[in-house]
Each structure stands twice: as structure tokens, then as C-alpha cells.
Amino acid sequence: MIALIIIGVILIIVLVIYNNLVGMRNKVKQARSSIDVYLNQRFDLIPNLVECVKGYSKHEQEIFTEIANLRASYMKQPQDIKSAENLNNKINQLIAVAENYPELKASEQYLNLQNNLTKIESQLQAARRIYNTEVTNYNTKIEVIPNNLIAGLFGFKQEELFEIEEHKRENINIKFGE
């Protein structure tokens, strides 16, 4: 009888730990999805920003083409964080180009787009922080005893934190008129 009680307690502990790990893994997935939602919102604004800036800066055609290509590449594989960051760098260049055109900066349409991009960037930054927090909590949970035994038994794997590549941490150097 005591053996059955011990087995029952162990089974309950295993089920509680398993369910907790599943819940935490789902929070990580949800946080990753939130990043994707904000990236898609931002990318939906890009064509509007490009068209707005295009009229003022015809000679910057290369940036527009590259942004369009990067956006198309990202839309084919929206989970690809690296292509999202490449696109983000080009958007920053586009905004810098736009800042060289005073008439554009005064355009109500441009200001509205820029404000929307700023808002989405802020939300995206918050989503990345939330994602990293959820990943850290999840990874910690699957590493501690006895959770690591249950995690290993049921195939729970560590998730990677969102990190920006080292070369993307540097300031963007934009040269105009060359």
C-alpha cells in the first residue's frame, strides 16, 4: 500500500512538473510570436514610408530596392530573426536619408509614418525583452533538479535568447552624395 502511495505521489509530481514545463514552453512561443507580430506591422508600414520618401529622394534608389528585397525575403520566412535585423538596419538608413530632406520631414504623411514606426519599434523592443525573460525562465526551469530529469525524459530543449549580432551593434555609417 505504501509503495502505491509513493508511486502515486511521484506520478503527481511528474505531472505537475511536466505541465509547468509545457506552460513555460508555450509562453516562450507566445513571446516569439509577439515579436513576429510587431515585425509584420513594421514591415507593412515600410512600403508607405518608402513611397513617401521616394518622391523626395530619387537618387537613393539603391536603398529602396534593397529594402524591398529584404522585406520580400523576410516575408518568405518570417521566423528568420537575422533577415529581420538586416531589414531593420536598412530602415534606419532610409530614415537617415529622409532626414536630409527638410520638405519631407515637414510632410504630415511622413511624420505620421515615422511616429508609427517609432511606436512599433518601442513595442518590438519590449516584446524582445519579454521573449528573453520567458526564455531565461524556461531554460532555468528545465535545468534545475528534479525538473531537468522530467525535461530530459520528455524532450524539452533549451531555447535561444534573442541577441543581435556584434557587427549590428555598431552605428550605421551612411554616406550621401557618393
C-alpha positions as CSV (number, residue, x, y, z in Angstrom):
1,M,0.0,0.0,0.0
2,I,2.8,2.4,0.9
3,A,4.5,1.6,-2.4
4,L,1.3,2.6,-4.3
5,I,1.1,5.9,-2.4
6,I,4.8,6.6,-3.1
7,I,4.3,5.8,-6.8
8,G,1.1,8.0,-6.8
9,V,3.0,10.9,-5.2
10,I,5.9,10.6,-7.7
11,L,3.4,10.4,-10.6
12,I,1.6,13.6,-9.4
13,I,5.0,15.4,-9.1
14,V,6.0,14.3,-12.6
15,L,2.6,15.5,-14.0
16,V,2.9,18.9,-12.2
17,I,6.4,19.4,-13.4
18,Y,5.5,18.4,-16.9
19,N,2.5,20.6,-17.1
20,N,4.5,23.5,-15.7
21,L,7.2,23.0,-18.4
22,V,4.6,22.8,-21.1
23,G,3.1,26.1,-19.9
24,M,6.5,27.8,-19.8
25,R,7.4,26.5,-23.3
26,N,4.1,27.9,-24.6
27,K,4.9,31.3,-23.0
28,V,8.2,31.3,-25.0
29,K,6.3,30.5,-28.2
30,Q,3.8,33.3,-27.5
31,A,6.6,35.8,-26.8
32,R,8.3,34.8,-30.1
33,S,5.0,35.2,-31.9
34,S,4.6,38.7,-30.4
35,I,8.0,39.7,-31.9
36,D,6.8,38.4,-35.3
37,V,3.5,40.4,-35.0
38,Y,5.4,43.7,-34.4
39,L,7.9,42.9,-37.2
40,N,5.0,42.3,-39.6
41,Q,3.3,45.6,-38.5
42,R,6.6,47.4,-39.1
43,F,7.1,45.7,-42.5
44,D,3.6,46.6,-43.5
45,L,4.5,50.3,-42.9
46,I,7.7,50.1,-44.9
47,P,6.1,50.4,-48.4
48,N,4.3,53.5,-47.3
49,L,7.4,55.0,-45.9
50,V,9.4,54.1,-49.0
51,E,6.8,55.7,-51.3
52,C,6.7,58.8,-49.2
53,V,10.5,59.2,-49.2
54,K,10.9,58.1,-52.8
55,G,9.3,61.3,-54.1
56,Y,11.9,63.4,-52.3
57,S,15.0,61.3,-52.9
58,K,15.1,59.8,-56.3
59,H,18.8,59.3,-56.3
60,E,18.6,56.9,-53.3
61,Q,17.0,54.2,-55.4
62,E,19.5,51.6,-54.2
63,I,18.3,51.7,-50.6
64,F,14.7,51.4,-51.8
65,T,15.5,48.3,-53.9
66,E,17.4,46.7,-51.1
67,I,14.6,47.3,-48.6
68,A,12.1,45.8,-50.9
69,N,14.3,42.8,-51.5
70,L,14.9,42.3,-47.7
71,R,11.3,42.7,-46.9
72,A,10.3,40.1,-49.6
73,S,13.0,37.8,-48.2
74,Y,11.6,38.2,-44.7
75,M,8.0,37.7,-45.7
76,K,9.0,34.3,-47.2
77,Q,10.4,33.2,-43.8
78,P,9.0,35.4,-41.0
79,Q,10.7,33.5,-38.2
80,D,14.1,34.5,-39.5
81,I,15.4,37.0,-37.0
82,K,18.6,37.7,-39.0
83,S,16.8,38.8,-42.1
84,A,14.6,41.0,-39.8
85,E,17.6,42.7,-38.4
86,N,19.1,43.2,-41.9
87,L,15.9,44.9,-42.9
88,N,15.9,46.9,-39.6
89,N,19.4,48.3,-40.5
90,K,18.2,49.4,-44.0
91,I,15.1,51.1,-42.5
92,N,17.4,53.0,-40.2
93,Q,19.4,54.1,-43.3
94,L,16.2,55.1,-45.0
95,I,15.2,57.2,-42.1
96,A,18.6,58.9,-42.1
97,V,18.2,59.6,-45.8
98,A,14.8,61.1,-45.1
99,E,16.3,63.4,-42.5
100,N,18.4,65.1,-45.3
101,Y,15.2,66.3,-47.0
102,P,13.6,69.2,-44.9
103,E,10.5,69.2,-47.1
104,L,10.0,65.5,-46.3
105,K,10.4,65.9,-42.6
106,A,7.7,68.5,-42.6
107,S,5.3,66.2,-44.6
108,E,2.4,65.2,-42.4
109,Q,2.3,61.8,-44.1
110,Y,6.0,61.2,-43.4
111,L,5.7,62.3,-39.7
112,N,2.7,60.0,-39.2
113,L,4.6,57.1,-40.7
114,Q,7.7,57.9,-38.7
115,N,5.6,58.1,-35.5
116,N,4.0,54.8,-36.2
117,L,7.5,53.2,-36.9
118,T,8.8,54.7,-33.6
119,K,5.8,53.2,-31.7
120,I,6.2,49.8,-33.3
121,E,10.0,49.9,-32.6
122,S,9.2,50.6,-29.0
123,Q,6.7,47.7,-28.9
124,L,9.2,45.4,-30.7
125,Q,11.9,46.3,-28.2
126,A,9.5,45.4,-25.3
127,A,8.5,42.2,-27.0
128,R,12.1,41.2,-27.3
129,R,12.7,41.9,-23.6
130,I,9.7,39.8,-22.7
131,Y,10.8,37.0,-25.0
132,N,14.3,36.9,-23.4
133,T,12.7,36.9,-19.9
134,E,10.4,34.0,-20.8
135,V,13.3,32.1,-22.4
136,T,15.5,32.6,-19.4
137,N,12.8,31.5,-17.0
138,Y,12.1,28.4,-19.2
139,N,15.8,27.5,-19.6
140,T,16.3,27.9,-15.8
141,K,13.3,25.7,-15.1
142,I,14.5,22.8,-17.3
143,E,18.0,22.9,-15.8
144,V,17.1,22.6,-12.1
145,I,16.6,19.3,-10.3
146,P,14.2,17.5,-10.5
147,N,12.8,19.4,-13.5
148,N,15.9,18.5,-15.6
149,L,15.0,14.8,-15.2
150,I,11.5,15.3,-16.4
151,A,12.6,17.7,-19.1
152,G,15.2,15.2,-20.4
153,L,12.7,12.4,-20.3
154,F,10.1,14.3,-22.3
155,G,12.5,16.0,-24.7
156,F,12.3,19.6,-23.6
157,K,15.1,21.6,-25.2
158,Q,16.7,24.9,-24.3
159,E,15.6,28.0,-26.3
160,E,18.0,30.6,-27.5
161,L,17.8,34.2,-26.3
162,F,17.3,36.9,-28.8
163,E,20.7,38.5,-29.5
164,I,21.9,41.0,-32.1
165,E,25.0,40.1,-34.0
166,E,28.1,42.0,-32.9
167,H,28.5,44.0,-36.2
168,K,24.9,45.2,-35.9
169,R,25.7,46.9,-32.6
170,E,27.8,49.5,-34.3
171,N,26.5,52.8,-35.6
172,I,25.4,52.8,-39.2
173,N,27.7,54.9,-41.4
174,I,25.7,56.5,-44.2
175,K,27.4,58.4,-46.9
176,F,25.3,60.7,-49.1
177,G,26.1,62.1,-52.5
178,E,28.6,59.4,-53.5
